[in-house]
Amino acid sequence: MKRKSKPIVIAISAVVLIVLVLGAVKGAQIAAMIEAGEAYVAPAQAVTTADVLPVEWGGELTAVGSLVAVQGVTVSTEVPGTVASIHFKSGQSVKKGKLLVRFDTSVERAQLDSAVATARLAKAELQRRNNLPPAGAVSQAEVDASAAEAKRAAAEVANVQAVIGKKTIRAPFSGRLGIRRINLGEVLQPGAAIVSLQSYDPIYAEFSLPQQALAHVVQGDTVAIHTDAFPTMTWEGQVDVIDSEVSVNTRNFKVRAVIDNPTGELRPGMFVDVQVRQSELRQLLAIPASSVLFAPLAVS
């Protein structure tokens, strides 16, 4: 029994010795860390100073908005007809009065010739009766009837000419055309779309601002807009109209600005970022932005 217990005693003694050695080493490390912490001196904090000076600050209001054409319509027809000729190309810039489409007017022109002949005959008959000597050859009633017939015939001529005019479609204002929606020989009904026409220069930027900004925006304020379609470009304009009411649902009011767009990059419907530069200057004390520290408040 004594021979079997001797190795166990040796093993236990070795373990105890190792634990004591490790404890001594760890204690020495901890003592060294404590001594180093007590001897540590924090470095001096670098501080930069700046003068607080009064400045005039205009300020900006930011919003998001959409572009709207100053004038924009879908050109359509008022009367039914068959497309006889097309005088424009998709995407073309046109001037006011430019001929766009002619409808077939062969029937109306034949009616016009008939109406003109009838009007001439009625006018000649009226002149003959007016030139007769006042000897009771014709009654005043017959003269009045001839005059009425001459007016009716003239009105019929004007009516047919108006129908022919409505079958000649022209640009109502200068602008850029969209994609053509008709083809030669197509029979169109009243209201059928022919092509979109939009005026690009100038162009409107419409956006909304909260009611708190109502006292800070006036007509004539400078407006700058940006769009992700042309990220390096900026367009400027002026506030043109401030809406007369505030929305009950959003408590925002609408603003319309006129933007110069001479090269036509801006298109109706585009999304834009808007900056309204306020004309009223305020006296403020300016400090460097780096001196302001934003941190959440601690709630106990």
Buried (B, 14 or more C-beta within 10 A) or exposed (E): EEEEEEEEEEEEEEEEEEEEEEEEEEEEEEEEEEEEEEEEEEEEEEEEEEEEEEEEBEEEBEBEBBBBBBEBBBBBBEBEBBBBEBBBEEEBEBEEEBBBBBBBBEEBEEBBEEBBEBBBEBBEBBEEBEEEEEEEEBEEEEBEBBBEBBBEBBEBBEBBBEBBEBBBBBBBBBBBBBEBBBEEEEEBEEEBEBBBBBBBBBBBBBBBBEEEBBEBBEEEBBBBBBBEEEEEEEBEBBBBEBBEEBEEEEEBBBBBBBBEBEEEEBBBEBEBBBBBBBEEEEEEEEEEEEEEEEEEEEEE
